[in-house]
Amino acid sequence: HWTLLSVSLLNCLLSTACSVGLALAIALTVHSRGMHLVRGCDSSALPDDARAAIATNDCPFNTTRIYDTALALWFPAMLLAAAEAVLSGRCCLVALIFRGIGPCGRSYSKEQV
């Protein structure tokens, strides 16, 4: 029970931190219109909007679809990390019930679980 409690609590904290980090990355990317994604490139060769950027020789990667691709990957990752945090929190609660800790540890919830 203690292993379940410690691992689920650690996973809940890490998943929450991952969700918050991804939400912050999405907010900064949308706010800057994707310019933070192409920061390593020569800024004089890029337009003001990263969505309209084309691949240049000054950039080590193709910038044509980086904005849309990053957001398309970050949104599902953020949702899955948030779901993982919720499920880990529930596992932590079950471990607390099994150990008899907390307000619901000595009630009907223990027999129900």
C-alpha positions in Angstrom: 0.0 0.0 0.0 2.8 2.4 0.8 4.4 1.7 -2.6 1.1 2.5 -4.3 0.7 5.6 -2.3 4.2 7.0 -3.0 4.3 6.1 -6.7 0.9 7.4 -7.4 1.6 10.6 -5.5 4.9 11.1 -7.4 3.2 10.4 -10.7 0.3 12.8 -9.9 2.8 15.6 -9.1 4.9 14.9 -12.2 1.8 14.7 -14.5 0.4 17.9 -13.0 3.7 19.7 -13.6 3.8 18.4 -17.2 0.2 19.6 -17.8 1.1 23.1 -16.4 4.3 23.2 -18.5 2.5 22.3 -21.7 -0.2 24.8 -21.0 2.4 27.5 -20.5 4.2 26.5 -23.7 0.9 26.6 -25.6 0.1 30.0 -24.1 3.5 31.5 -24.9 3.5 30.1 -28.4 0.0 31.4 -29.2 0.9 34.8 -27.6 4.1 35.2 -29.7 2.5 33.8 -32.8 5.1 31.1 -32.9 8.2 33.3 -32.9 9.6 31.5 -29.8 9.6 28.3 -31.9 12.0 29.8 -34.4 14.2 31.7 -32.0 17.3 29.8 -33.1 17.0 31.1 -36.7 18.2 34.3 -38.2 15.3 36.6 -37.2 16.0 39.1 -40.0 15.1 36.4 -42.6 11.8 35.5 -41.0 8.5 37.3 -41.2 6.6 38.6 -38.2 4.3 35.7 -38.2 5.9 32.2 -37.8 3.0 30.7 -39.6 4.0 32.4 -42.8 7.7 31.5 -42.4 9.5 29.6 -45.1 12.5 27.4 -44.9 15.7 29.4 -45.1 19.3 28.5 -45.1 19.8 30.3 -41.8 17.5 27.9 -40.0 18.6 24.3 -39.1 15.0 23.0 -39.7 12.0 23.5 -41.9 9.9 26.3 -40.4 6.9 26.0 -42.7 4.6 24.0 -40.4 6.3 24.2 -37.0 3.6 26.3 -35.4 0.6 24.1 -36.4 2.5 20.9 -35.7 3.6 22.0 -32.3 0.1 23.0 -31.2 -1.4 19.8 -32.8 1.0 17.7 -30.7 0.9 19.8 -27.5 -2.9 19.9 -27.0 -3.4 16.1 -26.9 -0.3 15.7 -24.8 -1.6 18.2 -22.3 -5.0 16.5 -22.1 -3.4 13.1 -21.6 -1.1 14.4 -18.9 -4.1 16.0 -17.1 -6.0 12.7 -17.4 -3.0 10.9 -16.0 -2.8 13.3 -13.1 -6.5 12.7 -12.3 -6.1 8.9 -12.4 -2.9 9.0 -10.3 -4.8 11.2 -7.8 -7.5 8.6 -7.6 -4.9 5.8 -7.1 -3.4 7.9 -4.3 -6.9 8.2 -2.7 -7.4 4.4 -2.9 -4.0 3.8 -1.3 -5.0 6.2 1.5 -8.3 4.3 2.0 -6.4 1.0 2.1 -4.1 2.3 4.8 -7.0 3.8 6.8 -5.7 7.3 6.6 -7.9 10.3 6.1 -11.6 11.0 6.6 -12.8 8.1 4.4 -10.3 5.6 5.6 -12.5 4.0 8.3 -15.9 4.2 6.6 -17.9 2.3 4.2 -15.6 3.4 1.4 -12.9 0.9 2.5 -15.3 -2.1 2.1 -16.6 -0.7 -1.1 -13.1 -0.5 -2.7 
